[in-house]
Amino acid sequence: MTTRLSLLATVVLVAAVSGLAPAAAEPVKIRISWAAVPAHLTPLLPLAPKDVYRHHGKSYVIEPTHVAGSGPALQALAAGELQIAGASPQTLVLGIERAKIDLKVIAQLMSQGVKGYPQTSFYGRKGEFKSVDELKGKTIAINARGSTMDAAVRAIMGKRGWQDGRDYRLVEVRFGAMIAALESKRVDAAPLLQPFNLMADAKGELTPIFSTADALGGTQTLQYFARADWIAKNRAALVDFFEDHLRYRRWLMNPANNAEAIKIVSTAAKQPVEAFKDWAFTNKGYYYDPDGLSDTALLQKNIDDLQKLGVLPVRIDVAKHTDMSLVQEAAKRLK
């Protein structure tokens, strides 16, 4: 009888202790914005080889979230619908100064105008427009207000003293519909990202008028940024994410993996392999820093230039809104 009571007491004690034990922490959900493939790497993440994202499903889970561009990404971040925005310098400033959100740049996503790499050009119908000066009074497409494409147009027009709505008109068109908008004469100029520029070049009916580099010089085109309080709360999971993400960047840019990488981007973009095979993840495409490091000086210059041209109402001190410690810690794990 004593033995039975002792056993029962032990069972009750174990059950009580088990009930008090904390449940395993749920992985941190990280919703990241993206607008175009492969300028944004985010939609490629679910398609990565299994041994690349080693912490996924354990300390964090990724949810790629499509938006039209940087402006909508900021709106989604402000509404709590995103944790990380992959967005433009212009949006970073507006988020901090207008939306009053304490934002931190935590990684570089994609840069243009980097030496040895191409940049995006705005195209027009061949024979109609040969220079920017001929675009006065015309309609120009951008993907979204607040985007790098928006900034490029405003900058190059601003150098001529031109203003949107008075001297030209901006309309929003999704990247995949830019060629059709030009061919139908809905717009007179439009930015053609890769691979759409290659498609246009092959047809020969459209021609480049100006590039983002003509308007802005080299650009820290896209960066990952997030709320400072959310970063502090989820630091460990973010370092795990960036460890996996940097591993993936290096895998994508390794020539030995190019054929498989092209299949991944083809699947994500729902475009044929041929659209990407000659340029993606090489120096003929976009520049992704292998360590994810943001060029703070270049980002500051981009913002200062936009402020001087009247595209941005104010400037910010980029260094005060930058935290590279996450990617730096993540990169150390890969050495």
NORCORSUL-V602650 format. One record per backbone hydrogen bond with DSSP energy under -0.5 kcal/mol. NH is the residue of the N-H (numbers start at 0). CO is the residue of the C=O. Records with the same first field share a line. If there is no record, write none. Layout:
BEGIN
NH=CO + CO
END
This chain:
BEGIN
4=0
5=1
6=2
7=3
8=4
9=5
10=6
11=7
12=8
13=9
14=10
15=11
16=12
17=13
18=14
19=15
20=16
27=58
29=60
30=28
31=29 + 62
32=83
33=64
39=35
43=40
44=40 + 41
46=43
47=44
51=48
52=48
53=51
55=52
56=59
57=54
58=54
59=54
60=27
62=29
64=31
65=63
66=33
72=68
73=69
74=70
75=71
76=72
77=73
78=74
79=76
80=75
81=75
82=30
83=30
84=224
86=84 + 222
90=145
91=87
92=88
93=89
94=90
95=91
96=92
97=93
98=93
100=94
102=100
103=225
104=320
105=103 + 223
106=223
107=291
108=221
109=221
110=286
111=218
112=117
116=113
120=191
121=209
122=120 + 189
123=206
125=204
127=124
128=124
133=130
134=131
135=132
136=166
137=134
139=168
140=188
141=170
146=143
150=146
151=147
152=148
153=149
154=150
155=151
156=152
157=153
158=154
159=156
160=157
161=156
164=167
165=162
166=162
167=162
168=137
170=139
172=141
176=173
177=174
180=176
181=177
182=178
183=179
184=181
185=180
186=180
187=138
188=138
189=122
190=140
191=120
192=190
195=192
196=192
198=194
199=195
200=196
201=197
202=198
203=199
204=199
205=199
206=123
208=121
209=121
211=119
214=210
215=211
216=212
218=111
220=218
221=109
222=86
223=106
224=84 + 222
225=103
227=101
230=226
231=227
232=228
233=229
234=231
237=233
238=234
239=235
240=236
241=237
242=238
243=239
244=240
245=241
246=242
247=243
248=244
249=245
250=246
251=247
252=248
253=249 + 250
254=252
256=253
257=254
260=256
261=257
262=258
263=259
264=260
265=261
266=262
267=263
268=264
269=265
270=265
274=271
275=272
276=272
278=275
279=275
281=278
283=278
284=281
286=110
287=285
291=288
295=293
298=294
299=295
300=296
301=297
302=298
303=299
304=300
305=301
306=302
307=303
308=304
309=306
310=305
311=305
317=315
319=316
320=316 + 317
321=318
322=104
327=323
328=324
329=325
330=326
331=327
332=328 + 329
333=329 + 330
334=331
END
